[in-house]
Each structure stands twice: as structure tokens, then as C-alpha cells.
């Protein structure tokens, strides 16, 4: 799903309707939360950084990034 959004802005290859750019943002955000829940700090950090690059004005992203750094022992 994420690769389709990055390439074609569609959730699935069969979709004919292009999605709003905010869908990509929320997909990054929720994938980051998902990987943090699975204790995969590197994947979680990658997706939160993509979300920040996409929309740097959302304060919740920085709060979530702080949680990732706290959980991972501030390895960055």
C-alpha cells in the first residue's frame, strides 16, 4: 500500500482514483506508530522522518519522534 502511494498516489494498483496527499502523510504516521509498537525503532524512525519531510508543521510528529528516541535510548 505504501509503495503504491509513493509511486502513483493510489492505495492499491486497482484504484482509479488518486488520493489526497494527506493520505500519504497519515500512512507514514501510522506506519511509524505500528513499527514502534513492534519495537522496531529503525523502521519507526524512518517513517516519522518521512512524515516530517512531507508535512513539517504537524507538532504531533515531533512528540512521536521524541517517544521513539526515548524508547530506543536516543541512539541518534
N, C-alpha and C positions, 0 to 999 in steps of 0.2 A: 504494500500500500504506500509506504513512504517513498519508494523508488519511483512509483508511478506519479506521485505528487511532484517530486523534484523534476521529473522529465517532462510530463505532459499536463500537470495541474489537474489530474483526474484521479479519483480514488481507486479505480480499477481499470484495467485495459479495455473493458467493455463499455465504460462510461462515455457518453457522448457529450455530456455537459461539463464544461470547465468549472473548477471550483474557485471560490473566492480565495485570495492569498492568505486570509486569516486562518483558513483550514490548515494550511501548511504550518503556520505558527503554532497552533494548538496541538497539531500532531507531534511536533518537536517537543513541546512542553510535556505532554502526557507520556511520550516515549521516555523522556528523561525521568519522570516520576516512576514509571514502570521499572526501568533499569535500576534505579536507586532502591526500590523495594526488593529487587532481586539481589541486592548488594553488589551490583556491577557498577562500580564508581566510574570507571573509564568511559563506558558507554553512556552513562547518565550525564557525565560532564560534556561529552561530545554533543549530545542533543541539546543541552541547555545552552551551550555556546552557539550552536546553530540558531536557536530561538533568539538569543540576544543579538546575533548578527542580523537576523530577519527583522526584529522589532525591538530596538534597544530602549524604548521608552516605557516598557512594562516593568513596574517595580517588583512584582512577584517573582520575576525571573532571577533577580539578584538575591532575593530571600531564599529561593530554591537552590541557587548556586552555593550560598553560604551553608545550607544544610548538607549539600554534597561534600563540601570541603570539611565540614565538621565530622561527618560520618567517615570520610576517607582519611582523616588525620592530617588534613591540609597539606597534601603532597605537592601542591602547585605553588 
